[in-house]
Amino acid sequence: MENRQLARLLGALSFEERLRIIGSLIAAGNEGLSQTELAEITGLNPSSVWIHIDYMMGTDMVKSRPTPAGKIFTADLQLLEELFIFMNENYGAGVRLVNRAASKKARVTE
């Protein structure tokens, strides 16, 4: 994952409101939610929901599909999974454990 894409994706999650929205979309799965439903669930007004959804759609984290009743929004679960795996592999506890093991090995061989 490129640094630019990583920064945009993390930025898309850098607001409490966006975390509430994406959490709601993850919970909804492929059924998705309307802007009105997201507003009700998150306690945000519909225009605020739209501002955050619009940004997250720009990162491809959120997708929309038209229905006769209006747009339905879904989280791109594959993209989110890739983001979290990348973050864990490159910045998470696993990296610290690998570095710690390498450091111990280097001290033993010295």
C-alpha positions in Angstrom: 0.0 0.0 0.0 1.4 3.4 -1.0 2.0 6.0 1.7 -0.4 8.4 -0.1 -3.3 5.9 -0.1 -2.5 4.9 3.5 -2.7 8.5 4.6 -6.0 9.1 2.8 -7.5 5.9 4.3 -6.3 6.8 7.8 -7.5 10.3 7.3 -10.9 9.0 6.4 -11.1 7.3 9.8 -9.6 10.2 11.7 -13.0 11.7 12.9 -15.2 10.2 15.6 -18.2 10.7 13.3 -16.6 8.8 10.5 -15.8 5.9 12.9 -19.5 5.8 13.9 -20.5 5.8 10.3 -18.1 3.2 9.1 -18.8 1.0 12.1 -22.5 1.2 11.2 -21.8 0.3 7.6 -19.6 -2.6 8.6 -22.4 -3.9 10.9 -25.0 -3.5 8.1 -22.8 -5.6 5.7 -23.9 -5.9 2.1 -27.4 -4.6 2.8 -26.0 -1.2 3.5 -27.8 1.8 4.9 -29.4 5.0 3.6 -28.2 8.5 4.6 -31.3 8.8 6.8 -30.6 5.5 8.5 -27.0 6.5 9.1 -28.2 9.8 10.6 -30.6 7.9 13.0 -28.0 5.3 14.0 -25.1 7.8 14.5 -27.1 10.7 16.0 -25.7 13.0 13.3 -27.8 15.2 11.1 -28.2 14.0 7.5 -26.1 16.8 6.0 -23.2 15.9 8.3 -23.5 12.3 7.4 -23.3 13.3 3.7 -20.1 15.3 4.3 -18.4 12.4 5.9 -19.7 9.8 3.5 -18.6 11.9 0.5 -15.1 12.0 1.8 -15.0 8.3 2.5 -16.4 7.5 -1.0 -13.5 9.5 -2.4 -11.2 7.0 -0.8 -13.3 4.0 -2.1 -13.8 3.0 1.6 -17.6 3.5 1.1 -19.6 2.6 -2.0 -23.1 3.7 -3.0 -25.7 2.1 -5.1 -29.0 3.6 -6.3 -32.3 2.3 -5.3 -35.8 3.5 -6.0 -35.9 4.9 -2.4 -32.5 6.7 -2.8 -28.8 5.8 -2.4 -27.7 2.9 -0.2 -24.2 3.1 1.2 -21.9 0.1 2.0 -18.4 -0.2 3.4 -15.8 -1.8 1.2 -15.0 -4.6 3.6 -12.1 -6.0 1.5 -10.4 -2.6 1.4 -10.8 -2.1 5.1 -9.5 -5.6 5.8 -6.4 -4.9 3.6 -5.9 -1.6 5.5 -6.1 -3.3 8.9 -3.8 -6.2 7.9 -1.3 -3.8 6.4 -1.3 -1.6 9.5 -0.9 -4.6 11.8 1.9 -6.1 9.7 3.8 -2.9 9.3 3.0 -0.9 12.4 1.4 -3.3 14.9 2.4 -5.6 17.7 3.7 -8.2 15.2 6.4 -5.8 14.0 7.5 -5.0 17.5 7.7 -8.8 18.3 9.8 -9.4 15.2 12.1 -6.5 15.9 12.5 -7.6 19.5 13.3 -11.2 18.4 15.8 -9.9 15.9 17.4 -7.7 18.5 17.7 -10.6 21.0 19.2 -12.8 18.3 21.7 -10.1 17.4 22.8 -9.8 21.1 23.2 -13.6 21.5 25.4 -13.8 18.4 27.6 -10.9 19.5 
